[in-house]
Amino acid sequence: MTTQHNNQNPFSAEISHDEELASTILSLTYEDPRDPARSMSISIAPDLGSNLYRFRVGKHEIIYCERDLLKQMAFTGDFVLWPLPNRIRDRRYSYQGHDYSLVDVDRPLGNYVLIHGLVYDRQWRYEQPVVEQDAASVTTYVDINKESDHWYEAYPFDSRLSLTYTLSRDGVHITYQVQNNGQQVLPFGFALHPYFSLLSGRQDTYVSLPAATVMEADEELLPTGRLLDVSGTMYSMFDLREPVPVGNLKLDHVYMDLQRGTPAIIDYRQHGLQLHISATDDFTHSVIYTATEKDNFFCLEHQTCSTDAINLHNQGEERRRMAHLLEVQPGASFQGTLKYHVKFS
């Protein structure tokens, strides 16, 4: 165990090992000297896909995580979707005149087209944490190349994804950086897939999302290419611009046309606690999944692209806008930031 802490600094960092999870654990902590209820801590498991499986505010767990699923690197906690988030039609795609197949990618959960990227079940590496007077941070990273990735033929783009997690007095910032280490243009999308706890129950946990449209989907939850205007009477059931109890929603949908500068908000009304989720402008889409009545979580996933973005990208200018596939030139890099800010009432 390695710990960075001094009594004069409210921030600390620790590298430990969890025997049950069989993983290194990277933990960042902020101890509020005036009010323990405003203290915060996060934990990341780099050996288990760099999953941000723990985000505690005071005594409350903001991220819902089932440890048995985490050990299996299954869908729980807050896992990473890269370079092709969510679903890919027929598990195949084309890019710049070349065809690629994902049919051999093994996914034990979900429907056939659900890929959820190629790194959430990979072992990541990490750098030493950095503790400063006003924040603590740590960086994890994973490579895709012939030597490191057994799915290289499915996505033969040499690259590195780095995530820097920073804990401050306000909450958590996650900055991703994609480095193109190859000789061709690299296409990608990035997202985190957080399972948020329903601290105040399904009726007193409210969610708002400042999105003007929702993407119509087929029976496999793949985009049809139509956008639905949530301000119209016909599609008002998708309108989340004003807070709605999670229990009133039955959603597994991709939203776009997000209002810049306005966060999504999860309001835990019984706890006087809100989570404001905002991001840099590269995050153009958001997915909300409200699960079932017996589940103690729902998902609100900010994404840089739509579902099946790499295939939509090839279908004309309007669908290219819907897809928002990002591209990085050889030798270049691209980065963006997702922010989880905590507000108290």
VOSE-395061 format. One record per residue (C-alpha): x, y, z; chain; residue number from 1. Coordinates in pm, whole numbers, plus 50000, padded with zeros to 5 digits. Layout:
// VOSE-395061
atom px:X&py:Y&pz:Z&chain:A&resi:NUM
...
This chain:
// VOSE-395061
atom px:50000&py:50000&pz:50000&chain:A&resi:1
atom px:50122&py:50347&pz:49907&chain:A&resi:2
atom px:49964&py:50657&pz:50060&chain:A&resi:3
atom px:50021&py:51024&pz:49991&chain:A&resi:4
atom px:49884&py:51234&pz:50276&chain:A&resi:5
atom px:49982&py:51505&pz:50521&chain:A&resi:6
atom px:49782&py:51651&pz:50805&chain:A&resi:7
atom px:49781&py:52001&pz:50655&chain:A&resi:8
atom px:49625&py:51892&pz:50327&chain:A&resi:9
atom px:49259&py:51781&pz:50298&chain:A&resi:10
atom px:49346&py:51578&pz:49985&chain:A&resi:11
atom px:49518&py:51240&pz:49981&chain:A&resi:12
atom px:49580&py:50947&pz:49748&chain:A&resi:13
atom px:49634&py:50577&pz:49806&chain:A&resi:14
atom px:49740&py:50278&pz:49599&chain:A&resi:15
atom px:49623&py:49952&pz:49755&chain:A&resi:16
atom px:49525&py:49599&pz:49658&chain:A&resi:17
atom px:49180&py:49448&pz:49701&chain:A&resi:18
atom px:49217&py:49074&pz:49751&chain:A&resi:19
atom px:48853&py:48998&pz:49680&chain:A&resi:20
atom px:48853&py:49196&pz:49356&chain:A&resi:21
atom px:49207&py:49080&pz:49269&chain:A&resi:22
atom px:49284&py:49433&pz:49156&chain:A&resi:23
atom px:49497&py:49731&pz:49238&chain:A&resi:24
atom px:49280&py:50013&pz:49374&chain:A&resi:25
atom px:49355&py:50380&pz:49316&chain:A&resi:26
atom px:49177&py:50599&pz:49571&chain:A&resi:27
atom px:49154&py:50979&pz:49596&chain:A&resi:28
atom px:49006&py:51143&pz:49905&chain:A&resi:29
atom px:48894&py:51489&pz:50011&chain:A&resi:30
atom px:48819&py:51542&pz:50380&chain:A&resi:31
atom px:48618&py:51858&pz:50443&chain:A&resi:32
atom px:48759&py:52008&pz:50766&chain:A&resi:33
atom px:48428&py:52176&pz:50857&chain:A&resi:34
atom px:48161&py:51927&pz:50751&chain:A&resi:35
atom px:48223&py:51551&pz:50705&chain:A&resi:36
atom px:47900&py:51529&pz:50502&chain:A&resi:37
atom px:48083&py:51722&pz:50229&chain:A&resi:38
atom px:48386&py:51495&pz:50222&chain:A&resi:39
atom px:48433&py:51292&pz:49904&chain:A&resi:40
atom px:48630&py:50994&pz:49781&chain:A&resi:41
atom px:48660&py:50795&pz:49460&chain:A&resi:42
atom px:48813&py:50456&pz:49380&chain:A&resi:43
atom px:48927&py:50323&pz:49042&chain:A&resi:44
atom px:49016&py:49962&pz:48958&chain:A&resi:45
atom px:49271&py:49975&pz:48673&chain:A&resi:46
atom px:49297&py:49596&pz:48652&chain:A&resi:47
atom px:48920&py:49581&pz:48595&chain:A&resi:48
atom px:48888&py:49815&pz:48298&chain:A&resi:49
atom px:48973&py:50136&pz:48486&chain:A&resi:50
atom px:48625&py:50126&pz:48636&chain:A&resi:51
atom px:48537&py:50424&pz:48858&chain:A&resi:52
atom px:48340&py:50190&pz:49078&chain:A&resi:53
atom px:48312&py:50409&pz:49386&chain:A&resi:54
atom px:48216&py:50775&pz:49434&chain:A&resi:55
atom px:48122&py:50855&pz:49791&chain:A&resi:56
atom px:47987&py:51188&pz:49917&chain:A&resi:57
atom px:47971&py:51191&pz:50296&chain:A&resi:58
atom px:47809&py:50858&pz:50378&chain:A&resi:59
atom px:47634&py:50825&pz:50042&chain:A&resi:60
atom px:47746&py:50612&pz:49747&chain:A&resi:61
atom px:47670&py:50797&pz:49424&chain:A&resi:62
atom px:47784&py:50512&pz:49198&chain:A&resi:63
atom px:47601&py:50180&pz:49221&chain:A&resi:64
atom px:47837&py:49884&pz:49194&chain:A&resi:65
atom px:47787&py:49511&pz:49239&chain:A&resi:66
atom px:48124&py:49370&pz:49337&chain:A&resi:67
atom px:48056&py:49026&pz:49187&chain:A&resi:68
atom px:47986&py:49188&pz:48850&chain:A&resi:69
atom px:48291&py:49411&pz:48886&chain:A&resi:70
atom px:48514&py:49106&pz:48942&chain:A&resi:71
atom px:48383&py:48967&pz:48613&chain:A&resi:72
atom px:48442&py:49301&pz:48439&chain:A&resi:73
atom px:48071&py:49307&pz:48360&chain:A&resi:74
atom px:47832&py:49604&pz:48345&chain:A&resi:75
atom px:47837&py:49786&pz:48679&chain:A&resi:76
atom px:48005&py:50086&pz:48845&chain:A&resi:77
atom px:48117&py:50349&pz:48593&chain:A&resi:78
atom px:48295&py:50174&pz:48307&chain:A&resi:79
atom px:48465&py:50301&pz:47992&chain:A&resi:80
atom px:48317&py:50286&pz:47641&chain:A&resi:81
atom px:48588&py:50328&pz:47377&chain:A&resi:82
atom px:48658&py:50333&pz:47083&chain:A&resi:83
atom px:48311&py:50227&pz:46960&chain:A&resi:84
atom px:48047&py:50290&pz:47231&chain:A&resi:85
atom px:47729&py:50089&pz:47264&chain:A&resi:86
atom px:47589&py:49903&pz:46964&chain:A&resi:87
atom px:47727&py:49834&pz:46616&chain:A&resi:88
atom px:47483&py:49720&pz:46348&chain:A&resi:89
atom px:47547&py:49354&pz:46257&chain:A&resi:90
atom px:47881&py:49387&pz:46442&chain:A&resi:91
atom px:48034&py:49524&pz:46122&chain:A&resi:92
atom px:48150&py:49863&pz:46003&chain:A&resi:93
atom px:48334&py:50034&pz:45720&chain:A&resi:94
atom px:48579&py:50320&pz:45737&chain:A&resi:95
atom px:48764&py:50492&pz:45453&chain:A&resi:96
atom px:48698&py:50209&pz:45211&chain:A&resi:97
atom px:48790&py:49922&pz:45444&chain:A&resi:98
atom px:48551&py:49673&pz:45603&chain:A&resi:99
atom px:48591&py:49551&pz:45960&chain:A&resi:100
atom px:48421&py:49281&pz:46165&chain:A&resi:101
atom px:48344&py:49255&pz:46538&chain:A&resi:102
atom px:48169&py:48919&pz:46514&chain:A&resi:103
atom px:48436&py:48743&pz:46720&chain:A&resi:104
atom px:48418&py:48991&pz:47010&chain:A&resi:105
atom px:48276&py:48800&pz:47305&chain:A&resi:106
atom px:48012&py:48980&pz:47511&chain:A&resi:107
atom px:47835&py:48763&pz:47772&chain:A&resi:108
atom px:47562&py:49020&pz:47846&chain:A&resi:109
atom px:47329&py:49219&pz:47627&chain:A&resi:110
atom px:47198&py:49166&pz:47276&chain:A&resi:111
atom px:47413&py:49065&pz:46981&chain:A&resi:112
atom px:47490&py:49416&pz:46857&chain:A&resi:113
atom px:47592&py:49546&pz:47201&chain:A&resi:114
atom px:47972&py:49582&pz:47193&chain:A&resi:115
atom px:48030&py:49861&pz:47451&chain:A&resi:116
atom px:48378&py:49928&pz:47319&chain:A&resi:117
atom px:48691&py:49717&pz:47348&chain:A&resi:118
atom px:48859&py:49828&pz:47673&chain:A&resi:119
atom px:48614&py:49796&pz:47965&chain:A&resi:120
atom px:48731&py:49436&pz:48018&chain:A&resi:121
atom px:49101&py:49508&pz:47972&chain:A&resi:122
atom px:49373&py:49553&pz:48231&chain:A&resi:123
atom px:49490&py:49914&pz:48231&chain:A&resi:124
atom px:49816&py:50063&pz:48356&chain:A&resi:125
atom px:49847&py:50368&pz:48579&chain:A&resi:126
atom px:50081&py:50646&pz:48684&chain:A&resi:127
atom px:50161&py:50759&pz:49035&chain:A&resi:128
atom px:49890&py:50980&pz:49187&chain:A&resi:129
atom px:49953&py:51351&pz:49230&chain:A&resi:130
atom px:49836&py:51531&pz:49546&chain:A&resi:131
atom px:49819&py:51910&pz:49551&chain:A&resi:132
atom px:49672&py:52158&pz:49795&chain:A&resi:133
atom px:49346&py:52193&pz:49605&chain:A&resi:134
atom px:49307&py:51856&pz:49430&chain:A&resi:135
atom px:49429&py:51499&pz:49390&chain:A&resi:136
atom px:49456&py:51319&pz:49057&chain:A&resi:137
atom px:49564&py:50994&pz:48896&chain:A&resi:138
atom px:49601&py:50881&pz:48533&chain:A&resi:139
atom px:49528&py:50538&pz:48387&chain:A&resi:140
atom px:49590&py:50430&pz:48029&chain:A&resi:141
atom px:49542&py:50145&pz:47784&chain:A&resi:142
atom px:49696&py:50076&pz:47442&chain:A&resi:143
atom px:49554&py:49925&pz:47128&chain:A&resi:144
atom px:49822&py:49772&pz:46906&chain:A&resi:145
atom px:49924&py:49434&pz:46765&chain:A&resi:146
atom px:50108&py:49336&pz:47083&chain:A&resi:147
atom px:49855&py:49444&pz:47342&chain:A&resi:148
atom px:49512&py:49380&pz:47199&chain:A&resi:149
atom px:49357&py:49051&pz:47088&chain:A&resi:150
atom px:49079&py:49242&pz:46911&chain:A&resi:151
atom px:49330&py:49432&pz:46698&chain:A&resi:152
atom px:49188&py:49297&pz:46370&chain:A&resi:153
atom px:48847&py:49432&pz:46469&chain:A&resi:154
atom px:48992&py:49778&pz:46530&chain:A&resi:155
atom px:49344&py:49800&pz:46380&chain:A&resi:156
atom px:49417&py:50158&pz:46483&chain:A&resi:157
atom px:49730&py:50193&pz:46698&chain:A&resi:158
atom px:49639&py:50424&pz:46982&chain:A&resi:159
atom px:49642&py:50502&pz:47352&chain:A&resi:160
atom px:49351&py:50613&pz:47565&chain:A&resi:161
atom px:49447&py:50794&pz:47887&chain:A&resi:162
atom px:49206&py:50896&pz:48162&chain:A&resi:163
atom px:49298&py:51149&pz:48428&chain:A&resi:164
atom px:49067&py:51147&pz:48730&chain:A&resi:165
atom px:49081&py:51464&pz:48940&chain:A&resi:166
atom px:48904&py:51502&pz:49274&chain:A&resi:167
atom px:48849&py:51858&pz:49393&chain:A&resi:168
atom px:48627&py:52022&pz:49655&chain:A&resi:169
atom px:48349&py:52042&pz:49394&chain:A&resi:170
atom px:48352&py:51684&pz:49269&chain:A&resi:171
atom px:48523&py:51478&pz:49000&chain:A&resi:172
atom px:48666&py:51568&pz:48659&chain:A&resi:173
atom px:48757&py:51293&pz:48414&chain:A&resi:174
atom px:48972&py:51404&pz:48120&chain:A&resi:175
atom px:49024&py:51157&pz:47838&chain:A&resi:176
atom px:49300&py:51181&pz:47579&chain:A&resi:177
atom px:49322&py:50973&pz:47261&chain:A&resi:178
atom px:49668&py:50952&pz:47103&chain:A&resi:179
atom px:49691&py:50827&pz:46744&chain:A&resi:180
atom px:50010&py:50622&pz:46730&chain:A&resi:181
atom px:49946&py:50481&pz:46383&chain:A&resi:182
atom px:49985&py:50589&pz:46021&chain:A&resi:183
atom px:49617&py:50634&pz:45935&chain:A&resi:184
atom px:49329&py:50850&pz:46053&chain:A&resi:185
atom px:49178&py:50708&pz:46373&chain:A&resi:186
atom px:48797&py:50709&pz:46419&chain:A&resi:187
atom px:48650&py:50691&pz:46768&chain:A&resi:188
atom px:48380&py:50772&pz:47014&chain:A&resi:189
atom px:48419&py:50795&pz:47392&chain:A&resi:190
atom px:48179&py:50765&pz:47683&chain:A&resi:191
atom px:48156&py:50667&pz:48045&chain:A&resi:192
atom px:47872&py:50438&pz:48152&chain:A&resi:193
atom px:47783&py:50527&pz:48512&chain:A&resi:194
atom px:47526&py:50336&pz:48712&chain:A&resi:195
atom px:47392&py:50606&pz:48943&chain:A&resi:196
atom px:47244&py:50506&pz:49277&chain:A&resi:197
atom px:46881&py:50588&pz:49347&chain:A&resi:198
atom px:46958&py:50732&pz:49691&chain:A&resi:199
atom px:46618&py:50897&pz:49733&chain:A&resi:200
atom px:46419&py:50616&pz:49573&chain:A&resi:201
atom px:46264&py:50610&pz:49227&chain:A&resi:202
atom px:46006&py:50879&pz:49305&chain:A&resi:203
atom px:46227&py:51125&pz:49491&chain:A&resi:204
atom px:46531&py:51095&pz:49266&chain:A&resi:205
atom px:46476&py:51344&pz:48984&chain:A&resi:206
atom px:46666&py:51378&pz:48659&chain:A&resi:207
atom px:46683&py:51659&pz:48404&chain:A&resi:208
atom px:46866&py:51657&pz:48071&chain:A&resi:209
atom px:46884&py:51971&pz:47851&chain:A&resi:210
atom px:46834&py:51793&pz:47517&chain:A&resi:211
atom px:46610&py:51908&pz:47230&chain:A&resi:212
atom px:46590&py:51581&pz:47038&chain:A&resi:213
atom px:46593&py:51206&pz:47091&chain:A&resi:214
atom px:46710&py:50957&pz:46830&chain:A&resi:215
atom px:46448&py:50716&pz:46702&chain:A&resi:216
atom px:46567&py:50355&pz:46735&chain:A&resi:217
atom px:46467&py:50018&pz:46595&chain:A&resi:218
atom px:46399&py:49699&pz:46791&chain:A&resi:219
atom px:46774&py:49647&pz:46846&chain:A&resi:220
atom px:46809&py:50003&pz:46980&chain:A&resi:221
atom px:47004&py:50109&pz:46671&chain:A&resi:222
atom px:46935&py:50455&pz:46524&chain:A&resi:223
atom px:46698&py:50476&pz:46228&chain:A&resi:224
atom px:46828&py:50817&pz:46124&chain:A&resi:225
atom px:46522&py:51009&pz:46245&chain:A&resi:226
atom px:46535&py:51274&pz:46517&chain:A&resi:227
atom px:46230&py:51332&pz:46736&chain:A&resi:228
atom px:46161&py:51682&pz:46871&chain:A&resi:229
atom px:46088&py:51649&pz:47244&chain:A&resi:230
atom px:45909&py:51987&pz:47251&chain:A&resi:231
atom px:45624&py:51855&pz:47036&chain:A&resi:232
atom px:45313&py:51696&pz:47184&chain:A&resi:233
atom px:45375&py:51363&pz:47011&chain:A&resi:234
atom px:45715&py:51306&pz:47175&chain:A&resi:235
atom px:45667&py:51494&pz:47501&chain:A&resi:236
atom px:45717&py:51170&pz:47699&chain:A&resi:237
atom px:46089&py:51204&pz:47613&chain:A&resi:238
atom px:46117&py:51565&pz:47733&chain:A&resi:239
atom px:46362&py:51586&pz:48024&chain:A&resi:240
atom px:46437&py:51957&pz:48010&chain:A&resi:241
atom px:46250&py:51994&pz:48340&chain:A&resi:242
atom px:46312&py:51756&pz:48633&chain:A&resi:243
atom px:46121&py:51428&pz:48624&chain:A&resi:244
atom px:46117&py:51146&pz:48883&chain:A&resi:245
atom px:46318&py:50850&pz:48754&chain:A&resi:246
atom px:46026&py:50626&pz:48853&chain:A&resi:247
atom px:45805&py:50798&pz:48592&chain:A&resi:248
atom px:46038&py:50705&pz:48305&chain:A&resi:249
atom px:46089&py:50395&pz:48092&chain:A&resi:250
atom px:46383&py:50489&pz:47873&chain:A&resi:251
atom px:46679&py:50338&pz:47693&chain:A&resi:252
atom px:46733&py:50621&pz:47445&chain:A&resi:253
atom px:47001&py:50839&pz:47288&chain:A&resi:254
atom px:46951&py:51215&pz:47320&chain:A&resi:255
atom px:47127&py:51484&pz:47121&chain:A&resi:256
atom px:47116&py:51859&pz:47055&chain:A&resi:257
atom px:47224&py:51923&pz:47413&chain:A&resi:258
atom px:47208&py:52282&pz:47532&chain:A&resi:259
atom px:47562&py:52406&pz:47577&chain:A&resi:260
atom px:47650&py:52537&pz:47919&chain:A&resi:261
atom px:47353&py:52371&pz:48090&chain:A&resi:262
atom px:47425&py:52059&pz:48298&chain:A&resi:263
atom px:47224&py:51745&pz:48336&chain:A&resi:264
atom px:47113&py:51722&pz:48699&chain:A&resi:265
atom px:47041&py:51429&pz:48928&chain:A&resi:266
atom px:46852&py:51561&pz:49229&chain:A&resi:267
atom px:46842&py:51342&pz:49540&chain:A&resi:268
atom px:46561&py:51534&pz:49706&chain:A&resi:269
atom px:46550&py:51339&pz:50032&chain:A&resi:270
atom px:46921&py:51400&pz:50085&chain:A&resi:271
atom px:46968&py:51767&pz:49990&chain:A&resi:272
atom px:47220&py:51656&pz:49730&chain:A&resi:273
atom px:47250&py:51719&pz:49358&chain:A&resi:274
atom px:47494&py:51592&pz:49097&chain:A&resi:275
atom px:47548&py:51835&pz:48809&chain:A&resi:276
atom px:47693&py:51662&pz:48502&chain:A&resi:277
atom px:47858&py:51877&pz:48237&chain:A&resi:278
atom px:48121&py:51826&pz:47970&chain:A&resi:279
atom px:48328&py:51987&pz:47700&chain:A&resi:280
atom px:48160&py:52046&pz:47363&chain:A&resi:281
atom px:48282&py:51717&pz:47215&chain:A&resi:282
atom px:48018&py:51540&pz:47428&chain:A&resi:283
atom px:47722&py:51585&pz:47194&chain:A&resi:284
atom px:47500&py:51294&pz:47299&chain:A&resi:285
atom px:47362&py:51142&pz:47616&chain:A&resi:286
atom px:47203&py:50804&pz:47682&chain:A&resi:287
atom px:46955&py:50750&pz:47960&chain:A&resi:288
atom px:46854&py:50403&pz:48076&chain:A&resi:289
atom px:46606&py:50385&pz:48363&chain:A&resi:290
atom px:46631&py:50006&pz:48418&chain:A&resi:291
atom px:46343&py:49825&pz:48592&chain:A&resi:292
atom px:46140&py:49901&pz:48903&chain:A&resi:293
atom px:46335&py:49647&pz:49109&chain:A&resi:294
atom px:46675&py:49795&pz:49019&chain:A&resi:295
atom px:46845&py:50042&pz:49254&chain:A&resi:296
atom px:47013&py:50239&pz:48976&chain:A&resi:297
atom px:46969&py:50419&pz:48649&chain:A&resi:298
atom px:47224&py:50520&pz:48384&chain:A&resi:299
atom px:47298&py:50864&pz:48242&chain:A&resi:300
atom px:47585&py:50838&pz:47995&chain:A&resi:301
atom px:47742&py:51141&pz:47829&chain:A&resi:302
atom px:47892&py:51044&pz:47494&chain:A&resi:303
atom px:48094&py:51207&pz:47217&chain:A&resi:304
atom px:47888&py:51023&pz:46954&chain:A&resi:305
atom px:47567&py:50835&pz:46885&chain:A&resi:306
atom px:47511&py:50464&pz:46900&chain:A&resi:307
atom px:47646&py:50299&pz:46580&chain:A&resi:308
atom px:47826&py:50624&pz:46501&chain:A&resi:309
atom px:48083&py:50473&pz:46269&chain:A&resi:310
atom px:47814&py:50336&pz:46038&chain:A&resi:311
atom px:47595&py:50648&pz:46051&chain:A&resi:312
atom px:47904&py:50847&pz:45955&chain:A&resi:313
atom px:47899&py:50686&pz:45610&chain:A&resi:314
atom px:47535&py:50775&pz:45531&chain:A&resi:315
atom px:47547&py:51136&pz:45418&chain:A&resi:316
atom px:47600&py:51478&pz:45572&chain:A&resi:317
atom px:47291&py:51492&pz:45795&chain:A&resi:318
atom px:47354&py:51149&pz:45945&chain:A&resi:319
atom px:47720&py:51238&pz:45983&chain:A&resi:320
atom px:47607&py:51523&pz:46208&chain:A&resi:321
atom px:47393&py:51278&pz:46406&chain:A&resi:322
atom px:47684&py:51037&pz:46437&chain:A&resi:323
atom px:47948&py:51291&pz:46544&chain:A&resi:324
atom px:48228&py:51038&pz:46493&chain:A&resi:325
atom px:48556&py:51191&pz:46606&chain:A&resi:326
atom px:48876&py:51150&pz:46403&chain:A&resi:327
atom px:49241&py:51198&pz:46496&chain:A&resi:328
atom px:49520&py:51246&pz:46244&chain:A&resi:329
atom px:49836&py:51031&pz:46262&chain:A&resi:330
atom px:50066&py:51151&pz:46540&chain:A&resi:331
atom px:49801&py:51383&pz:46684&chain:A&resi:332
atom px:49586&py:51360&pz:46997&chain:A&resi:333
atom px:49239&py:51470&pz:47110&chain:A&resi:334
atom px:49098&py:51528&pz:47455&chain:A&resi:335
atom px:48784&py:51627&pz:47640&chain:A&resi:336
atom px:48651&py:51642&pz:47995&chain:A&resi:337
atom px:48345&py:51512&pz:48177&chain:A&resi:338
atom px:48254&py:51671&pz:48510&chain:A&resi:339
atom px:48054&py:51540&pz:48806&chain:A&resi:340
atom px:47994&py:51842&pz:49032&chain:A&resi:341
atom px:47830&py:51797&pz:49372&chain:A&resi:342
atom px:47587&py:52060&pz:49499&chain:A&resi:343
atom px:47444&py:52075&pz:49852&chain:A&resi:344
atom px:47122&py:52238&pz:49966&chain:A&resi:345
